[in-house]
Amino acid sequence: MKEMQTELGYILATMREIIEIDSPTGFCSTVADKVIEIVREMGYSVRKTNKGSVEIDIKGENCGETTKKLVGIASHLDTLGAVVRAVDDSGGIKFSTVGGLNLATCDGEYCRIYTRDGRFYTGTFLSNHASVHVYSDAKTLARDAANMYIRLDEKLKTAQDVHNLGVENGDFIALDTKFTVTDSGFVKSRFLDDKASVAVILAALKTLSDKKQKPKYDTRVILTVYEEVGHGAASCGEGLSEVLAIDMGCVGGDLKGDEYNVSICAQDASGPYDYEFTSRLINLAKKHEIGYVVDVFPFYASDVSAMLRGGRDVKGALIGSGIHASHGMERAHVDGLLGTYRLVMAYLTD
């Protein structure tokens, strides 16, 4: 129990650290560099790919030629966000979303707009008809990109005033995350998908490093930076025999998943995951008495999905801690995070 509390403390601290580094898809170099720094301090070999992903190679036990293989674990560092699309005549910023951001949850949210020369400005996502004292449809107007804008916290009258700040089309927009851990064990934040999983993986690597323990097989950890737009791991995976994606478990509707268990996904929108591999994970959860559910995610795809579409000959499977209200104001629980950590450790070492 004491060891689990130590691991949980590391997971939460690391999660907070990387979540608070803005990294909408395409704007991930800072968070990738931070993860590389963390992993190098553990003593692992790590590199950044040409595309910007982080890859970590770990030597395994490989007990004989008949058992020698290279396996992979994949997660992603990129998050949802937006980019500047245009500036209106009064200085309001129109935007285009990056990934499947649920704009219904963004009305009133604070954000940062990053310029190409390294500065940033603060702002707020708002409805075009934000004031109930001015607009009769302020409460009912659809919250979508056509009916919303970003109000910059600067003195502005015209579009040129915005451009004079250095803000231009294509500049990235990142949302405040509101990272919070409650006394009851809930973690509330934007972008738990998928930085919660990255923190779990880093905790597993730290455990192996601290205990001077090797995984069963040579292992490559792949942390991608374009997952939210569909092609994160499409170019990864050469030489891997199987890849375990660690992403979020879906919660809601008729799904069995919740925030307290590990979700094992049998199929998502890209098709079924490998039957033998998925069964092995179920059996590991049973063996180690890890709370789990098996689910089918109808509106979902993972880095393994992208890898398979990219033509890699790998077995794929998917697990993740249950995340409520995905792509909005998300929530997880420490029980699900620890369960996912334990299943990752079991996969690596058992």
Buried (B, 14 or more C-beta within 10 A) or exposed (E): EEEEEEBBEBBBEBBBBBBBBBBBBBBBEEBBEBBBEBBEEBEBEBEBBEBBBBBBEBEBBBEEEEEEBBBBBBBBBBBBBBBBBEBEEEBBBBBEBBBEBBBEBBBEBEBBBBBEEEEBBBBBBBBBBBEEEEBEEBEEBEBEBEBBBBBBEBEBEEBEBBEEBBBEEEBBBBBBBEBEBEEEBBBBBBBBBBBBBBBBBBBBBBBBBEEEEBBBBBBBBBBBBBBBBBBBBBBBBEEBBBBBBBBBBBBEEEBBBBBBBBBBBBBBEBEEBBEEBBBBBBEBBEEBEBBBBBBBBEEBBBBBBBBBBBEBEBBBBBBBBBBBBBBBBBBBBBBBBBBBBBBBBBBBBE
